[in-house]
Amino acid sequence: MTYSYEPLEDIFLYSYASSFIEYTEESERIPYIMNCNDLYFDFDEWNDTEHFKLNEIFETDYNLLTESKEYFFGCSFDVYNNTYSDRLATFLFDFPDANEVDFCDYELKKDLFYVSSEFLTEKMKFSIKKRNDFLNHKKERLTTQPKQIVTALENSLNWQGQPIQFTELTKALFETKLISPEITQKEFFKRMKQFFNVKEFDDKEKLKGIRARSKDLTPFINVLETSLNNWIKSKD
């Protein structure tokens, strides 16, 4: 089954597809017969009746698909979101040289017409709008992500000290409440590690070690103080 499979277009599984084909063929045939035989036929009345029948058939198939949580164009966003990964995988299998951005483009171009009631039409419009918003957001994130990674690398520094020194520095900065005081200590450590390109380590364990000190409580802070004092005294 291809990624572009649409259940409501499947004439073997759902009544709406075959009924819509019959309606289309008949609506094209009737005017021809009328002209050839010079017959009067109230086409508008016939068309309204057929539309009413199609509405009922569509609603039945719509409810069946919705209850089974199957994807179809116009399904609820929850169903679309839950089936997105599987449909993407099928798309990438069908088109090996494509990527997820291509998939989003294909999905955004899709537009199907259903003969349905005014209520269901409006309901599907909201679902399709939410689907398209999701696809546009995902496409934007996918296309800007590489730039964000480059920017992050350019705006970072490389830590050359020991993890215990880094922990002492980070904890001291956190306790001052002068840098992003609204975030938690866990988040503060996470961002500091990212900024200084520090490999992950157990900062809780390092903090326990610092708090257990009885002599020379802040060796790295002392190194910073000495370095700054030396710079002041040198007057370069």
C-alpha positions as CSV (number, residue, x, y, z in Angstrom):
1,M,0.0,0.0,0.0
2,T,1.4,3.4,-1.0
3,Y,1.7,6.4,1.3
4,S,-0.9,8.3,-0.8
5,Y,-3.6,5.7,-0.2
6,E,-6.9,7.3,0.7
7,P,-9.5,5.0,2.3
8,L,-12.4,7.1,1.1
9,E,-11.2,6.6,-2.5
10,D,-11.1,2.8,-2.1
11,I,-14.1,1.4,-4.1
12,F,-13.6,-2.0,-2.6
13,L,-13.7,-1.1,1.0
14,Y,-15.9,1.9,1.4
15,S,-19.3,2.6,-0.2
16,Y,-18.7,6.3,-0.6
17,A,-16.0,5.9,-3.3
18,S,-18.1,3.6,-5.6
19,S,-21.2,5.7,-5.0
20,F,-19.4,8.9,-5.9
21,I,-18.1,7.3,-9.1
22,E,-21.6,6.2,-10.0
23,Y,-23.0,9.6,-9.3
24,T,-20.3,11.3,-11.5
25,E,-20.9,9.0,-14.4
26,E,-24.7,9.4,-14.2
27,S,-24.5,13.2,-13.9
28,E,-22.5,13.2,-17.2
29,R,-24.7,10.8,-18.9
30,I,-28.1,12.3,-18.1
31,P,-27.7,15.7,-20.0
32,Y,-26.5,13.7,-23.1
33,I,-29.6,11.5,-23.0
34,M,-31.9,14.5,-22.5
35,N,-30.4,16.3,-25.5
36,C,-30.6,13.3,-27.7
37,N,-34.1,12.4,-26.9
38,D,-35.5,15.9,-26.4
39,L,-36.8,14.9,-22.9
40,Y,-37.6,17.0,-19.9
41,F,-35.8,16.1,-16.8
42,D,-35.4,18.0,-13.5
43,F,-31.7,17.6,-13.2
44,D,-31.4,19.9,-10.2
45,E,-34.0,17.9,-8.2
46,W,-32.2,14.7,-9.2
47,N,-28.8,16.2,-8.2
48,D,-30.1,17.3,-4.8
49,T,-31.5,13.8,-4.1
50,E,-28.2,12.2,-5.1
51,H,-26.2,14.6,-2.9
52,F,-28.4,13.8,0.0
53,K,-27.7,10.1,-0.5
54,L,-24.0,10.7,-0.9
55,N,-24.0,12.8,2.3
56,E,-25.5,9.8,4.2
57,I,-23.1,7.3,2.8
58,F,-20.1,9.6,3.4
59,E,-21.2,10.2,7.0
60,T,-21.4,6.4,7.6
61,D,-17.9,5.8,6.2
62,Y,-16.6,8.9,8.1
63,N,-17.9,7.5,11.4
64,L,-16.5,4.1,10.7
65,L,-13.0,5.4,10.0
66,T,-13.1,7.8,12.9
67,E,-14.1,5.0,15.3
68,S,-11.3,2.8,14.1
69,K,-8.9,5.7,14.3
70,E,-7.7,5.3,10.7
71,Y,-6.1,8.0,8.7
72,F,-8.0,9.7,5.9
73,F,-7.9,13.2,4.4
74,G,-9.9,15.3,6.8
75,C,-9.5,12.9,9.8
76,S,-9.1,14.4,13.3
77,F,-5.6,15.9,14.0
78,D,-5.1,13.3,16.8
79,V,-5.4,10.5,14.2
80,Y,-3.2,12.4,11.7
81,N,-0.5,13.0,14.3
82,N,-0.6,9.3,15.5
83,T,-0.3,8.0,11.9
84,Y,2.2,10.6,10.7
85,S,5.4,8.5,11.4
86,D,4.1,5.4,9.6
87,R,2.9,7.3,6.6
88,L,6.2,9.2,6.5
89,A,8.1,5.8,6.6
90,T,5.9,4.5,3.7
91,F,6.6,7.7,1.7
92,L,10.4,7.4,2.2
93,F,10.2,3.8,1.1
94,D,8.2,4.8,-2.0
95,F,10.6,7.7,-2.8
96,P,14.1,6.7,-1.5
97,D,15.7,10.0,-2.6
98,A,13.1,12.2,-0.8
99,N,13.2,13.4,2.8
100,E,10.7,14.6,5.5
101,V,10.5,18.1,4.0
102,D,9.4,16.6,0.7
103,F,6.8,14.6,2.6
104,C,5.5,17.8,4.2
105,D,5.3,19.5,0.8
106,Y,3.3,16.5,-0.6
107,E,1.0,16.6,2.3
108,L,0.4,20.3,2.1
109,K,-0.5,20.1,-1.6
110,K,-3.1,17.4,-1.1
111,D,-6.7,18.5,-1.5
112,L,-9.7,16.2,-2.0
113,F,-13.3,17.0,-2.6
114,Y,-16.1,15.1,-0.7
115,V,-19.8,15.5,-1.0
116,S,-20.7,15.8,2.6
117,S,-23.0,17.7,4.9
118,E,-22.3,21.3,5.9
119,F,-21.5,20.2,9.5
120,L,-18.9,17.5,8.4
121,T,-17.4,19.9,5.8
122,E,-16.8,22.5,8.5
123,K,-15.5,19.9,10.9
124,M,-13.0,18.6,8.4
125,K,-11.9,22.1,7.5
126,F,-10.8,22.7,11.1
127,S,-8.9,19.3,11.1
128,I,-7.2,20.1,7.8
129,K,-6.2,23.5,9.0
130,K,-4.7,22.0,12.2
131,R,-2.9,19.4,10.0
132,N,-1.5,22.1,7.7
133,D,-0.3,24.3,10.6
134,F,1.5,21.2,12.0
135,L,3.1,20.5,8.7
136,N,4.2,24.1,8.1
137,H,5.7,24.2,11.6
138,K,7.5,20.9,11.2
139,K,8.8,22.0,7.8
140,E,10.1,25.3,9.2
141,R,11.8,23.5,12.1
142,L,13.4,20.9,9.7
143,T,14.8,23.6,7.4
144,T,16.1,25.9,10.1
145,Q,17.5,23.3,12.4
146,P,20.9,23.0,10.7
147,K,21.4,26.8,10.9
148,Q,20.5,26.7,14.6
149,I,23.1,24.0,15.2
150,V,25.8,26.0,13.5
151,T,24.8,29.1,15.5
152,A,24.9,27.1,18.7
153,L,28.4,25.8,18.0
154,E,29.7,29.3,17.0
155,N,28.4,30.8,20.2
156,S,29.8,28.2,22.6
157,L,33.2,27.8,24.4
158,N,35.3,24.8,25.2
159,W,35.9,24.0,28.9
160,Q,39.5,22.8,29.6
161,G,39.2,22.3,33.4
162,Q,38.0,19.4,35.5
163,P,34.3,18.5,36.1
164,I,34.7,19.3,39.8
165,Q,36.0,22.8,38.9
166,F,33.2,23.3,36.5
167,T,30.7,22.3,39.2
168,E,32.2,24.7,41.7
169,L,32.0,27.6,39.2
170,T,28.5,26.7,38.0
171,K,27.1,26.3,41.5
172,A,28.6,29.7,42.6
173,L,27.1,31.4,39.6
174,F,23.7,29.8,40.3
175,E,23.7,30.9,44.0
176,T,24.3,34.5,43.0
177,K,20.9,34.5,41.3
178,L,22.3,37.0,38.8
179,I,21.9,34.8,35.7
180,S,18.5,33.6,34.7
181,P,17.2,33.4,38.3
182,E,13.9,32.0,37.0
183,I,15.3,28.6,36.0
184,T,16.0,25.6,38.2
185,Q,19.5,24.4,39.2
186,K,19.1,21.4,37.0
187,E,18.3,23.5,34.0
188,F,21.1,26.0,34.9
189,F,23.7,23.1,34.9
190,K,22.3,21.8,31.6
191,R,22.6,25.1,29.8
192,M,26.1,25.7,31.2
193,K,27.3,22.3,30.0
194,Q,25.9,23.0,26.6
195,F,27.5,26.5,26.4
196,F,30.9,25.2,27.5
197,N,30.7,21.9,25.5
198,V,31.2,19.9,28.7
199,K,30.6,16.1,28.5
200,E,27.8,14.9,30.7
201,F,28.6,14.0,34.2
202,D,26.8,13.5,37.5
203,D,26.8,17.1,38.9
204,K,24.8,16.0,42.0
205,E,27.7,13.7,43.0
206,K,30.2,16.5,42.5
207,L,28.1,18.9,44.6
208,K,28.1,16.3,47.4
209,G,31.9,16.2,47.3
210,I,32.1,20.0,47.4
211,R,29.8,20.2,50.4
212,A,31.8,17.6,52.2
213,R,34.9,19.8,52.2
214,S,36.3,20.9,55.6
215,K,39.4,22.7,54.3
216,D,40.1,24.8,51.3
217,L,36.3,25.1,50.6
218,T,36.5,26.9,47.2
219,P,39.8,26.0,45.5
220,F,38.7,26.9,42.0
221,I,37.0,30.2,43.1
222,N,40.3,31.0,44.8
223,V,42.2,30.3,41.5
224,L,39.8,32.8,39.8
225,E,40.4,35.4,42.5
226,T,44.1,35.0,42.3
227,S,44.1,35.2,38.5
228,L,42.0,38.4,38.5
229,N,44.2,39.9,41.3
230,N,47.3,39.2,39.3
231,W,45.8,40.8,36.2
232,I,44.9,43.9,38.3
233,K,48.4,44.2,39.7
234,S,50.1,43.7,36.4
235,K,48.4,46.8,34.9
236,D,48.9,45.6,31.3
